[in-house]
């Protein structure tokens, strides 16, 4: 399992955009788009609720690439998000 510490922005409906630093698990090696099923841990940032959906824009990617996510765990100022296909 590869872990990449990276920086980016998350965008949430009705809440705007927030810069975050996160640990990204199993990032893609060659493709610019994160695969379905990626996971990231955000240790500082906004308070998020399990089930919240948003978009992750990584600084290391083209700024136009949006990676949809859902919050799968949130406790003690640590949030775990997971990639999903947009609905």
N, C-alpha and C positions, 0 to 999 in steps of 0.2 A: 504494500500500500504506500503510494507516494503522498506526501503532504507538502503543500506549497503555501507558505505564508505570503499573503498578497493583500493588496489594497483595492478598493473599488467603491461603488455607490449602490445602495439599494433604493428602489423606488416602490412606494406603496400607494395604492389608490387612496385619495383623500388625505394623504399624509406627506406627500412630496418626496424629495430625495434626501438621503442621509449618507455621508461618507462613513465607511467602515473598514476596519482591518480584520481579516479573517484567515483561518486555516482551511484550505481547500483540500479535500481528500480525493485521491484518484483523479487529478486533473488530466485533460486530454494531452497526448504527446504531440500530435501533428495537426489535428483539426482545430479550427478556430472556435467551434461551437462546443460547449460542454455537453457530454453525453447525458442521456437520461439516467438518473440514478446517482448523480454526484451528490456529495454531502459537504457542508461547510459549517464551521463553528465560529460564531461571532462572539468575542469576549468583551467588546465594548460597543455601544451603539444604542439605538432606541429600544424601548421596551416593546417586545412583540408578543403576540398571543398565538398559541398553537392553532393552526388552521389559517392564519394570515397568509395571503398570497401576494407576491410581488415580483419584481424583476431585479436581477443582479447584473451590474455592468462592471466588469473588471478593467482596471487600468491597463493591464497587460494585453487586452484584446482591443480590436477595433471598437471605437466608442459607440458604434451603431449596433453592436451585437448585444441583444438582451437575452439573458438566461432566466427563464421562469423558475420560481421556487415556491415552496410552501414551508411554513414553520412547523417543525415536527416535535420540538421540545424547547421549553423556555423556563429557566429557573436560575436563581442566584446570579443574575446579570450575565448569564451565558445562554446563547440562543443557537440551536442547531437547525439549519435549513437544508432542504433536499430538493434537487432538481425534479421538475415534473413537466409533462407536456401541457401546453396551454389548453384550456377547455373552452 
